[in-house]
Amino acid sequence: MSAARQVVVEADGGSRGNPGPAGYGAVVIDPATGEPLAEAAEYIGVATNNVAEYRGLIAGLTAAKALFPDAGDALRVHVRMDSKLVVEQMSGRWKIKHPDMKPLAARAAAVLPPSSVTYEWIPRAQNKHADRLANEAMDAGRDGRQWEASASTAVLDAPARIPSTLPPVQGPPGDQVAGAAKARAALAAARGAADTLFPVPEPGVPDTTVPAAPVSAPAPGQPTADSSRQQPSGTPQTGWGSAPDLGAPATLVLLRHGETALTPEKRFSGSGGTDPELSATGRGQAERAAEHFAALGTVQAIVSSPLRRCRETAAAVADRLGLDVRIDEGLRETDFGAWEGLTFGEVRERYADDLTAWLASPDTAPTGGGESFAEVAERVAAARDRIVARYAGRTVLLVTHVTPIKTLVRLALGAPPEALFRMELSAASISTVAYYGDGNASVRLLNDTSHLR
C-alpha cells in the first residue's frame, strides 16, 4: 500500500442576500509547506449561504482528488471551514433535515471515502483565501462573467500558513441515512482549545465521549441558589494574573420564547397556567430567530423548557439547524399559583398583601401554592450545572422563559435577588452567558432583539 498523501482543503461560500447572488471558493494546500496546490471558485446564481458553502466543500474535495487521481484510499484530506453547520453535519454530529442540504451532503461524502476526510471549524479570519475566492466569484457573476483562475489575487490576501503535519484519520467510517452523508471521521487535534469541537450526544444516550467539565454538584443539603449566589463549583480565579488554560467555555445562548396571546397583555404566564401556544406574532419571531442562528452557524445543541411555547420556538430553530431538542424540566417558568393569567394590576387589586410580600422577599411564593424565586433559582442552577457539564466546551441554545433567563444572568453576575426586577427581557430576545472551567461566568449579551427587526 502506498504512503498516505495528506492535503488540506479550505472552503467557503457566500450569498449576497441569503438567498441572493452566490458563489463559492476552495483551495487545496500542502500541509508540509503551506503552499496552495489548486484553487476553485464559481458563481452559482441565486442561492443561500449554506448551499454555497456546501458547493465550496464539494469543489475543494473534487480538486484534491483530481490532484492525486492514483492515490485512492491513501489520500487523506483535512477540511477546514468557518461554517459550523457544514462541519458539524459532515462530521455526523448534526442531523441534516433541510431538503436542500441532503443531496449536497451526499455529493460531498461521495467524492472520497468518508474515512479519508476529517473536518475542522476555523474562525473566518483564518479562512481568508477561500473567502476571497468566493467573493471573486460573486464579483464575476455581478459583472456577467465567470471566475477565472488567471485573474485571481486571493492568494495575496491569505494569511501566512505555518507548515504542519496532519493528524492521522481515526474513528469508524461514515454511513448514509436518508440520503444524507454522515461522515464520522474524528476531528483532527485542535490547534487551540478555543477552536475545539466536541461530539454532540444523541438524546437519551449517555454522554461518554466528552469528559465531564470541572463542575461538581453541591453536597446534599448545601444551598444551591440565592443564599450563596451560586456559580458552578470550583474556586474562581480573581484579578488579571496569568490564568490557566481553561479551554473553551460552555456557552449558553438563552432564547426567550416567542409571544403568546398573554405576552402583549403582560399577564402572569408560568408553569401552573394554561400552557398557551405561540401566537402568529410569536411564530414569526421564532422563524426569525431560526434564520438568525442558521446564519451564525454556532449552535451545536438545543435544550428547551417543557412548556409548549418554548417547545414550539425550539422546534423552529431545530428544523433549520437539523438538530434534536432535549427537554429539561429545570428550565420551565415559575409557577405563579393563583396569579396565573392575571395582570400585575389585577393581582394588586385581589392579593395586595401577598404581592407586597412577594416583591420584598425571594423566599415568598405567589398566592395559592406557587413557587418562590428562591425555589426557582435552585432548580435553574441545578439545570445549569447539568447542561454545563454535559456540553463542556460547546455552544448550546436554551429556549426558556423570563425568570430562568434572568436568574441565570443574575447568578452569573453574583447579583442579589432584587436584580430580577431590574432587567428587561423581550419576547424572542437573546442573552448569552459563558461558563469556564474555573467556575467563572461571563455575561456576553442581554436582551438582544436585533434579529427581529
MARZAPA-744465 format. One record per atom (N, C-alpha, C): residue in one letter; x, y negated, z negated. Coordinates in pm, whole numbers, plus 50000, padded with zeros to 5 digits. Example, Ala and Ser with C-alpha at 12.3 -4.5 7.8 and 13.67 -1.06 7.14 Angstrom:
A513195056949220/A512305045049220/A513205033049220/S512855022549292/S513675010649286/S512904999749213/
//
This chain:
M500865012050000/M500005000050000/M500894987650000/S500594977750083/S501394965650090/S501204957149966/A502194948749937/A502114940049820/A500984930049838/A500384926049727/A499264916849732/A499724903249784/R498924897149871/R499184883549921/R498224874349852/Q498744864449779/Q497904855849698/Q497814841849757/V496594836549762/V496394822849807/V495324816249718/V495314803149722/V494304795149652/V493404788749756/V492114788849732/V491164781549816/V490514770749731/E490624758349774/E489884747349711/E488804742949808/A487574742049760/A486444739149849/A485514729049784/D484824721649868/D483864711849818/D482834709149926/G481734703249888/G480704699249982/G479974687249925/G479354679550010/G478644667749964/G477474664250054/S476564656449998/S475384652050073/S475094637650035/R474954629350132/R474654615250106/R473144613250108/G472544617149995/G471084616249983/G470494627949908/N471094639649916/N470704651749843/N469184654649842/P468584658849953/P469254661750079/P469514649150161/G470504650350248/G470894639450335/G472004644250426/P472614635250501/P473734639150586/P474814645950502/A475204658050540/A476064666250454/A477254671750531/G478284674950456/G479454681150513/G480244688550408/Y481174696850451/Y481994704250357/Y483454703150395/G484304706850301/G485744707450327/G486354718750247/A487404724750299/A488104735550229/A489554735550272/V490424739250179/V491854740150209/V492394752850147/V493244760050221/V493924772050172/V495334767950133/I495774771750013/I497034766949957/I497924778849919/D499194777349944/D500174787149899/D500514784149753/P500154793049658/P500414790149517/P501894789649482/A502714796049564/A504154796449534/A504834783149564/T504284775549660/T504914762849700/T503994750749680/G502684753249666/G501734742349657/G501384736249790/E501874741849899/E501654736350032/E500334741250092/P499604732250162/P498394736650232/P498734745150353/L498014756050370/L498234765150482/L497204763350592/A496004759250554/A494934757250654/A493894747950595/E493214740550682/E492124731650643/E490904734850726/A489734732650667/A488474734350742/A487494723750693/A486724718250783/A485704708350748/A484664708050859/E483444704250824/E482384703750926/E481234695250875/Y480674687450965/Y479414680550940/Y478294690450970/I477354692250876/I476334702750892/I474924697150903/G474784684050925/G473454678250935/G472864675450799/V471544675350790/V470864672250664/V470814684750577/A471324683650456/A471344694850362/A471534689350222/T471444698250122/T471674694249983/T473144695849947/N473524690149833/N474884691949783/N475224706749766/N474284714249707/N474564728249678/N474784736449805/V473974733649906/V474154740750033/V475524737350092/A475884724450088/A477184720450143/A478334726750067/E478204727849936/E479274733949855/E479434748749889/Y478314755649905/Y478394769749945/Y479014771150085/R478644762150175/R479234762850309/R480744760550303/G481184751550215/G482614749450197/G483314761850144/L482674768750050/L483244781149997/L483384791550108/I482334793350187/I482374803150296/I483494799850395/A483614787050428/A484664782950522/A486044785450465/G486234782650336/G487534784850274/G487914799550269/L486964807950232/L487244822450228/L487524827750368/T486764822950466/T486964827350605/T488334823150656/A488754810950622/A490064806150664/A491184814350600/A491014817850473/A492024825950405/A492144839750469/K491014845650501/K491014858750565/K491654858050703/A491384847150777/A491934845750912/A493454844050910/L493984838150803/L495434836250794/L496174849550779/F495524859150714/F496154872050688/F495204883350729/P494964884750858/P493954894450905/P494324908950876/D495594911750856/D496024925550832/D496224928650685/A495954919050598/A496204921250455/A495214930850393/G493974930950444/G492964939950391/G492704937550244/D492644948550166/D492374947450023/D493534941549945/A494684939450010/A495844933949940/A495774918749928/L494824912449998/L494684897949989/L493944894349861/R494514885149784/R493914880249661/R493674865249676/V492424861049656/V492054847049675/V491504841549543/H492074830649499/H491614823749379/H490924810849421/V489624810149401/V488824798649444/V488734788549330/R489004776149364/R488894765049269/R487904754949325/M486824752349248/M485804742849292/M485334734449173/D484844722349203/D484294714149094/D482784715849080/S482224725549149/S480794728949134/S480644740449037/K480174737548917/K479954748348819/K478854757748868/L477884752248942/L476794760548993/L477354771749079/V478174768349178/V478724778449268/V479664787949194/V480534782449110/V481484790749036/V480754800748946/E479754796048873/E479044804948780/E478194815148854/Q477554811148964/Q476734820649039/Q477594831249107/M478684827149167/M479534836749236/M480324845449139/S480514840749016/S481174848948915/S480214858648848/G478904857248879/G477924866648827/G477344862848693/R477664850948641/R477154847348510/R475814839948519/W475554833448630/W474264826848650/W473494834148760/K472214836148736/K471374842348838/K471114832448952/I470894837849069/I470624829549187/I469154831249222/K468354821049192/K466924821849216/K466474813349334/H467214802749365/H466794793749472/H466924800949606/P465874800849686/P465894808349813/P466964803649911/D467344790749904/D468384785849995/D469774790649956/M469944793949828/M471274797749780/M471554812749800/K470534820949796/K470754835449801/K471484839949928/P471024836050047/P471754840750167/P473154834950175/L473354822650126/L474684816850130/L475634824150036/A475144827649917/A475974835349824/A476314849049881/A475344855049947/A475584868150008/A476634867050119/R476564856350200/R477564854250304/R478954852450245/A479044844750138/A480334842450074/A480914855450019/A480064863649958/A480524876149899/A480934886350004/A480414884750126/A480704894450232/A482004891650306/V482574879750286/V483804876350358/V484964885250314/L485104887050184/L486174895350128/L485584904450021/P486254915249987/P485764923649878/P485634915449751/P484514916249680/P484344908149558/P485474909849456/S486064921649451/S487134923949355/S488414916649393/S488474910849515/S489664903749560/S489584888749533/V488464883949482/V488244869649469/V487964866149323/T488644855949273/T488344850449141/T487934835949156/Y487234830849056/Y486684817349062/Y487074809448938/E487324796748960/E487674787648851/E487044774148875/W486424768448771/W485914754848781/W487044745148751/I487134734448828/I488114723948803/I487404710448805/P487934700348736/P487344686948743/P487444681448885/R486534672548919/R486514666849054/R487844660149088/A488494654148988/A489754647149014/A490844656649064/Q490694669649034/Q491684679449079/Q491274686149210/N490184681449268/N489704687449393/N489664676949505/K490604667549502/K490564656149593/K490774660049739/H491594670049763/H491874673749902/H490594678649970/A489904688249906/A488674693449966/A487594682749970/D487524674449866/D486534663649863/D486774654049979/R488024650750004/R488334641650114/R487984647850249/L488234660750264/L487854667550388/L486354666950409/A485574669250302/A484114668750314/A483654654850353/N484274644550295/N483884630850329/N484304627250471/E485444632250516/E485834630150655/E484804636350749/A484314648250713/A483304654850797/A482014646850800/M481604641450684/M480374633450680/M480554620450757/D481744614350747/D482014602250825/D481934605150974/A482464616651014/A482414620351155/A480974622051201/G480174628751120/G478764630551154/G478024617351166/R478354608151078/R477734594851085/R478034587951217/D479244590551269/D479654584351395/D479274592651517/G478524603451496/G478074611651607/G479114621051663/R480064625151584/R481094634451632/R481354644951525/Q482184654551558/Q482584664751462/Q483984661851410/W484294666851294/W485604665151231/W486684671851314/E487834665451325/E488964671051396/E490164671851303/A490774683551296/A491904685551206/A493054676151237/S493264673151365/S494404664851404/S494284650551352/A493064646251322/A492854632451275/A492744631551124/S492824642751054/S492614642850909/S493794636950834/T493494629150730/T494514623950639/T494274628750497/A493434639150482/A493044643750348/A494244648050265/V495224654050328/V496384658950253/V497124647550185/L497034635550241/L497724624050183/L497064619550053/D495774622450039/D495044618549918/D495094629149811/A495624640849842/A495624651949747/A496674649649639/P496384653449514/P497384652249409/P498514662149431/A499674659049378/A500794668349388/A500454681249317/R500754692449381/R500424705449323/R501674711949265/I501504717849148/I502604724949085/I502554739549130/P503614744749190/P503594758849230/P503294767749112/S502554778249137/S502184787449029/S501944801149087/T501944810948999/T501634824549038/T500244827848988/L499404832549077/L498044835749037/L498024847848946/P497104847948848/P496974859648761/P496374871248838/P496594883448793/P496034895048863/P494524895348852/V493874900948955/V492434902648952/V492084913948856/Q491114911448770/Q490704921548674/Q489204923148678/G488714932948601/G487294934448584/G486644943148688/P485374946348667/P484654955048758/P484344948048889/P484164955548997/P483804949449126/P482414943549121/G482114935349219/G480804928949221/G479744937949281/D478514933049274/D477414940249337/D476474929949398/Q475374934549459/Q474414925349516/Q473034928949463/V472304918649420/V470954920549369/V470044910949443/A468994916249499/A468014908249574/A468684899449678/G469714905049744/G470394897749849/G471394887649801/A471534885749668/A472464875649615/A473694882549561/A474844878549612/A476084884749565/A476384880249424/K476854889549342/K477264886249206/K478674891249185/A479604883849235/A480984888049222/A481404887349076/R481794898749019/R482094899148878/R483594899948849/A484384895148943/A485814894348914/A486024884548800/A486914887748708/A487134879348591/A487764866148631/L487504855848550/L488134842848574/L489634843748554/A490354836348632/A491784835348608/A492024828148476/A493204830648417/A493534823948292/A493464808948312/A492764802348223/A492564787848239/A493874780448217/R494054769748295/R495274761948281/R495234753648154/G494054750948103/G493944743447979/G492664747247912/A492624746047780/A491444750547707/A490214742847747/A490374730247787/A489214722247821/A488524727147946/D489224734648032/D488624739448156/D488134753748146/T488284760048029/T487964774148016/T486464776348029/L486094786748104/L484704790748116/L484534804348052/F483354806847996/F483094819347929/F481874826147990/P481814839447992/P480644846348044/P479424843347960/V478284841848025/V477034839547954/V476334852947935/P476024856847811/P475404869847787/P473974870147838/E473534881847878/E472154883647919/E471254882947795/P470044877547808/P469144876847695/P468904890747635/G468964891347502/G468714903747432/G469904912847423/V471034909247487/V472224917447484/V473224911147389/P473764918447292/P474734912547200/P475894906347275/D476334894847229/D477424887647296/D478744892947246/T479304902447320/T480564908447278/T481734903447360/T481464894747456/T482524890347546/T483244877847497/V482644870747401/V483234858447354/V483474859447204/P484674856747156/P484904857047013/P484034846746945/A483584849846824/A482754840446752/A483544827846723/A482864816446734/A483524803846703/A483844803346555/P484824795346518/P485174794646377/P484144786846298/V482914791646301/V481814785646227/V481174796546146/S481164795146017/S480634805645932/S479324801245871/A478444810845846/A477154807945786/A477354804945638/P476494796445577/P476644793645435/P476334805845351/A476924806345234/A476664817345143/A475234816845096/P474644828445059/P473264828545010/P473094818744895/G472044810644905/G471754801144800/G472454787844818/Q473404787044908/Q474114774544932/Q473244765445015/P473114752544979/P472294743345060/P472864742045200/T471954740945296/T472404740645435/T472024728045509/A471294718845444/A470874707345522/A471114694245451/D470024687345413/D470124673545371/D471064671145254/S471004679745152/S471774676745033/S473274676645059/S473714683645164/S475144684145195/S475494676945324/R474484671545394/R474714665245524/R475574674345610/Q475114686345628/Q475924697445678/Q476484695545817/Q477724699345835/Q478354701945963/Q478604716845969/P478914722446087/P479334736346091/P480504738445997/S480544750145934/S481514752845829/S482934750845877/G483804747645785/G485204745345817/G485654732545751/T486914729645753/T487454717645693/T487754707645804/P486894697745822/P487124688345932/P488424680745914/Q489114678646022/Q490314670546018/Q489914655946025/T490564647645946/T490274633445947/T491494625845994/G491244613346036/G492354604946078/G492774607746221/W493834601046263/W494284601646401/W495584609246415/G495894617846318/G497104625846326/G497014636146436/S498104643146458/S498104653246563/S497144664446528/A496254667446619/A495214677546595/A495654690846651/P495164701846593/P495444714846651/P494714716446782/D495124726046864/D494434728646990/D493154736146957/L492044729046958/L490764734746915/L490014741147030/G490484739547151/G489764745047266/G488574736347301/A487834740747400/A486644733347444/A485554734147339/P484834723247314/P483764723647215/P482534730747270/A481664734847180/A480334738947220/A479524726147236/T479054723447357/T478354711047385/T476864713747397/L476084707847308/L474634709647310/L474004697447375/V473404699747491/V472674689147561/V471224690147516/L470734679747451/L469434680147385/L468394673047471/L467504680747528/L466454675247615/L465124675747543/R464524664047518/R463174664147463/R462214668047574/H461174675447539/H460194679947639/H459514668047705/G458894670747818/G458124660447887/G456834657047813/E456164646947861/E454944642147795/E453824652547798/T453004652147692/T451714659047689/T450644648247681/A449394652347675/A448314642447663/A448414634647532/L449064640547431/L449154633947300/L450314623947293/T451304625447380/T452524617247368/T452264602347382/P451614597647489/P451444583047502/P450554577147393/E449734585247328/E448884580447220/E449604580847085/K450854585547086/K451684586246966/K450984593546851/R450454605246883/R449804613546782/R450794623846728/F450634627346601/F451454637846543/F451184650846621/S452224656646674/S452084668846753/S453244678046717/G453004686946623/G454054695646574/G453814710146611/S454274718946524/S454124733246550/S452884739046485/G452104730646416/G450894735646350/G449624731146418/G449744725246537/G448564719946605/G448104728546720/T447714722046830/T447074729046942/T448054734547044/D449334731747029/D450364736147125/D450004731647266/P449954718347290/P449494713247421/P450494716347532/E449964716547655/E450794718347773/E451294704847821/L452224704847916/L452684692447976/L451554686048056/S451504672948053/S450584665648140/S451204664648280/A450474658948373/A451034657048508/A452294648348500/T452254638148416/T453444629748397/T454594637948340/G454274646348242/G455304654748180/G455914664648277/R455104670148366/R455644679448466/R456584672248561/G456224659948598/G457114652148684/G458424648948614/Q458354645948484/Q459574643348408/Q460454655848402/A459834667348384/A460594679748379/A461294682448512/E460614679648622/E461234681648753/E462404672148776/R462254659748731/R463364650348747/R464554654248659/A464264659448539/A465354664448455/A466044676248523/A465254684948585/A465824696548656/A466724691948769/E466294682048846/E467124676648954/E468434670948899/H468314664148786/H469504658148724/H470524668748685/F470074679248618/F471004689548573/F471544697848690/A470734699648793/A471224706748912/A472334698848979/A472184685648983/A473214677349044/A474504677348963/L474364677348830/L475544677448743/L476284690648752/G475524701648749/G476144714848756/G476934718748634/T476594713348516/T477384716148396/T476714725748298/V475404727048306/V474674735448209/V474914750148239/Q475314757648136/Q475634771748152/Q474624781148087/A473764775948002/A472744784147937/A471644774847889/I470454780247869/I469304772447825/I468644779347706/V468394771647600/V467704776647481/V466544767147454/S465374772647424/S464174764347409/S463434767247280/S462734757147235/S461714758847132/S460634768247186/P459954775547098/P458894784547147/P457614777447188/L457474764647158/L456224757647189/L456084755247339/R454854755147383/R454554755447527/R455174743847603/R455094731947549/R455604720247620/R457114721147645/C457814727647552/C459254729547572/C459524740847670/R458774751747658/R458974763047750/R458704758847894/E457694750447914/E457404745748050/E458514736548101/T459014727848016/T460124719048056/T461364727248086/A461664736747999/A462844745248018/A462724753548146/A461524758348176/A461324766548296/A461614758648422/A461244745748422/A461514737548541/A463014736548567/V463784734748460/V465244733748475/V465814747348512/A465354757848444/A465884771248468/A465664775748611/D464504772248668/D464234776148807/D465214769648903/R465614757248875/R466564750548963/R467984755848946/L468334759848823/L469704764148797/L469884779248810/G468794786748822/G468914801148830/G469314807548698/L468854801748587/L469194806748455/L467964812348384/D468194820848287/D467134825348199/D467004815748083/V465874816348013/V465634807847897/V465574816647773/R466404813547677/R466384820447547/R465554812047450/I464704818447372/I463844811547275/I464464812447137/D464504801147066/D464964801046928/D463904794146842/E463344801646749/E462284796446664/E462734784446582/G464024783546555/G464514772446475/G464404758946542/L464144758746673/L464054746146747/L462644740646756/R461674747246692/R460304742246701/R460154729046624/E459114721846657/E458854708946592/E458344711246449/T458384700746369/T457854700946232/T456374704946233/D455964712346132/D454544714946110/D454004703046031/F453134695046094/F452624682946030/F451334685245951/G450984697745928/G449844700745843/G448564694345890/A447874687645797/A446574681545826/A446704669345916/W447924664745939/W448104652846022/W448174656146171/E448214668746207/E448314672546348/E447184666146429/G447564659646538/G446594653546629/G446164639646591/L446594634646474/L446204621246429/L447294611146465/T446894598546479/T447864587846494/T448394583946357/F449474576146357/F450034571546230/F448994563246154/G448274554746226/G447254546546161/G446154554946099/E445744565446168/E444694574146115/E445174581545989/V446424585645990/V446974592145870/V447024582245754/R447394569845782/R447484559845675/R446104556945616/E445084557245701/E443724554945651/E443234566545566/R443534578845605/R442964590645538/R443844595945425/Y445174594645440/Y446074600845342/Y447174590945302/A446774578945259/A447724568145234/A448794572045133/D448414578045020/D449394581544917/D450354592344966/D449804602245035/D450664613045087/D451644607545189/L451194598445275/L452074592745377/L453194584645312/T452854576845209/T453874568845140/T454934577845078/A454484588745016/A455434598044953/A456304604845059/W455724608245173/W456454614845282/W457524605745339/L457194592945355/L458164583345407/L459294580645309/A459034582845180/A460014579645077/A460974590945046/S460594603345077/S461434614645038/S461434625545144/P462624630545182/P462684641445280/P462194654645224/D461984655245093/D461514667745031/D459994668645025/T459304658145067/T457844657845061/T457254662645194/A456294671845185/A455664677245305/A454394669445338/P453984669345466/P452714663145502/P451544669845430/T450424663345430/T449214668545366/T448824682045425/G448424691245342/G447864703845390/G448874714645416/G450054714045354/G451004725145364/G451904724745484/G452204712745535/G453154711645644/G454594713245595/E455554709845680/E456964711245646/E457574697745607/S458424697845507/S459194685945475/S460354684645573/F460924672745583/F462084670845668/F463284678945618/A463354680945486/A464454689145431/A464334703545479/E463124708745483/E462914722445532/E463234723445681/V462814713445756/V463104713445899/V464604712945923/A465294704345846/A466744702945864/A467454716045834/E466964723545737/E467604736145702/E467514746245817/R466324747545876/R466204757345986/R466864752346113/V466864739246138/V467544733846256/V469044735746243/A469594733546122/A471034735646101/A471394750246122/A470524759346077/A470794773546097/A470754777146245/A469794771446319/A469724773846464/A470964768246532/R471384756446491/R472594750446547/R473794759646528/D473954764946407/D475114773546380/D475074786246465/R473874791846484/R473744803746570/R474164800546713/I473664789246762/I473894785746902/I475354782046925/V475944774346833/V477354770546847/V478244782846845/A477934792546759/A478744804746753/A478574813146879/R477354814046930/R477094822347047/R477704816547174/Y477644803347186/Y478074796947309/Y479344788547288/A480274793947216/A481534786847190/A482184782647321/G482554770047331/G483264765147449/G482394762547569/R481074763947556/R480204762447673/R479234750847656/T478564747447764/T477574736747763/T476194742947769/V475384740247667/V474084746547653/V473004735847648/L471954737847726/L470814728847723/L469824733847618/L469504725347519/L468494728447419/L467264720147450/V466154726647481/V464914719547510/V464074720147383/T463874708747320/T463244708847189/T462454695947169/H462314691547043/H461374681047007/H462074669346938/V461274659246903/V461814647246840/V462564650446710/T461904657146616/T462534659246486/T463784667946494/P463784679346564/P465014687046573/P466164679246637/I465894671546743/I466964664046809/I467504653246716/K466604645646654/K467064635346560/K467834641646444/T467404653246400/T468084659946289/T469494664146330/L469654669746448/L470974673746495/L471894661646506/V471374650646557/V472184638446567/V472534633246429/R471554633046339/R471784628146202/R472844636346131/L472744649446139/L473724657946073/L475104656446135/A475154654646267/A476444652846332/A477124639946286/L476314629746259/L476854616946215/L477094616446065/G476554626145991/G476624625545846/G475754614445790/A474674611345860/A473794600345822/A472744605245722/P472184596345640/P471164600245542/P469844603545610/P468944610145537/P467654614145597/P466854602645656/E466944590645595/E466154579545646/E466574575245786/A467734580245834/A468164577145970/A467184582546073/L466394592646036/L465404598146129/L464434587546176/F464144577646091/F463174567446125/F463814555846201/R465114556946230/R465824545846293/R466364549646431/M465824560246488/M466214564446623/M464994564546713/E465164559746834/E464124560746937/E464434572847023/L463424580647054/L463634592647135/L462464594147232/S462684590447356/S461624590547456/S461364604647510/A460194606547568/A459874619247632/A460864622147743/A461334634647750/A462274639347853/A463614631947848/S463954626047734/S465244619447719/S466334629747691/I467574625747714/I468724634547696/I469664628747592/S470074637047497/S471104633647400/S472124644947402/T473334642247356/T474374652347362/T475254651947237/V475524663647181/V476434664947067/V477404676247097/A478684673747074/A479724684047093/A480214688546956/Y480444701646941/Y480884707546814/Y482224714446835/Y483214710346756/Y484574715546769/Y484864726246664/G485954733546691/G486294744946607/G486684741446465/D487044728646439/D487444724946303/D486264719946221/G485054720746276/G483864716346203/G483434702246237/N484244694946312/N483844681446351/N482804681646462/A481984671246465/A480984669746571/A481124655846630/S480764654546757/S480884641746827/S479584639046901/V478874628346864/V477664624346934/V478084616647059/R477734621947176/R478194616147302/R477124608447377/L475864610947345/L474794604647419/L473534605147334/L472704594547344/L471454594247270/L470364587447353/N469264594347371/N468054588847434/N468304583247573/D469044590647654/D469284586347792/D468084590047879/T467524580247947/T466364582648036/T466664578148179/S467934576148211/S468284571048344/S467844580548456/H467764593548426/H467364603248528/H465894602448562/L465124595248483/L463674594248505/L463314582048590/R464284573648620/R463974561048690/R463974563148841/
//
